[in-house]
Amino acid sequence: MRYTYDLNANGCLILYADNSDRQEMCANAQLISAAPDLLEAARQAVELVRTARRYFPKSIRDSDAFTLENTNAAISKAIAKAEGR
């Protein structure tokens, strides 16, 4: 199998097998490089939801509270997956 390489926009070296999809591999590399920042943003979002629950419980309509809780559950699930739990 032959391999080729390329540099992405961030200057990272990406190695390709000849039969690989370069566009998909570049997208995966960009996602991997953004993962630490995405994880930290998710953790901050969970804290924001906790703050909203504490300070605005009566001002949030039922449907908004339901959406907020579902969003918080989805973010928490993604964080657990990223942390290998």
C-alpha positions as CSV (number, residue, x, y, z in Angstrom):
1,M,0.0,0.0,0.0
2,R,1.3,3.4,-0.9
3,Y,0.9,6.5,1.3
4,T,0.9,10.2,0.6
5,Y,0.9,13.1,3.0
6,D,-0.5,16.7,3.1
7,L,-0.5,19.6,5.5
8,N,-3.9,20.9,6.7
9,A,-4.7,24.6,7.3
10,N,-3.2,24.3,10.9
11,G,0.0,23.0,9.6
12,C,-0.6,19.4,10.8
13,L,0.8,16.5,8.8
14,I,-1.9,14.1,7.6
15,L,-0.9,10.7,6.2
16,Y,-3.2,9.1,3.6
17,A,-3.5,5.6,2.3
18,D,-3.9,5.8,-1.5
19,N,-7.5,4.4,-1.2
20,S,-8.6,6.9,1.5
21,D,-10.9,9.8,1.2
22,R,-8.8,12.9,1.8
23,Q,-11.7,15.2,2.4
24,E,-13.1,13.0,5.1
25,M,-9.7,12.4,6.7
26,C,-9.1,16.2,6.8
27,A,-12.5,16.7,8.4
28,N,-11.7,14.0,11.0
29,A,-8.3,15.6,11.7
30,Q,-9.9,19.0,12.3
31,L,-12.5,17.5,14.6
32,I,-9.9,15.7,16.6
33,S,-7.8,18.9,16.9
34,A,-10.9,20.8,18.1
35,A,-12.0,18.1,20.6
36,P,-10.3,19.6,23.7
37,D,-11.9,23.0,23.1
38,L,-15.3,21.4,22.4
39,L,-15.1,19.4,25.6
40,E,-14.3,22.5,27.6
41,A,-17.2,24.4,26.0
42,A,-19.5,21.5,26.8
43,R,-18.4,21.6,30.5
44,Q,-19.1,25.3,30.6
45,A,-22.5,24.8,29.0
46,V,-23.4,22.3,31.8
47,E,-22.4,24.9,34.4
48,L,-24.5,27.5,32.7
49,V,-27.5,25.2,32.8
50,R,-26.9,24.6,36.6
51,T,-26.8,28.4,37.1
52,A,-30.0,28.9,35.1
53,R,-31.7,26.3,37.2
54,R,-30.6,28.0,40.4
55,Y,-31.4,31.6,39.5
56,F,-34.3,31.4,37.1
57,P,-36.5,28.4,38.1
58,K,-39.8,30.3,38.2
59,S,-39.2,32.4,35.1
60,I,-38.5,29.5,32.8
61,R,-41.7,28.2,31.1
62,D,-42.3,24.4,31.3
63,S,-41.4,23.8,27.7
64,D,-38.2,25.8,28.1
65,A,-37.3,23.9,31.2
66,F,-37.9,20.6,29.4
67,T,-35.7,21.8,26.5
68,L,-33.0,23.0,28.9
69,E,-33.0,19.6,30.8
70,N,-32.9,17.6,27.5
71,T,-30.0,19.8,26.2
72,N,-28.2,19.4,29.5
73,A,-28.7,15.6,29.4
74,A,-27.3,15.4,25.8
75,I,-24.3,17.6,26.7
76,S,-23.6,15.5,29.8
77,K,-23.8,12.3,27.8
78,A,-21.3,13.7,25.2
79,I,-18.9,14.7,28.0
80,A,-19.1,11.2,29.6
81,K,-18.4,9.6,26.2
82,A,-15.4,11.9,25.6
83,E,-14.1,11.0,29.0
84,G,-14.5,7.3,28.4
85,R,-17.3,6.8,30.9
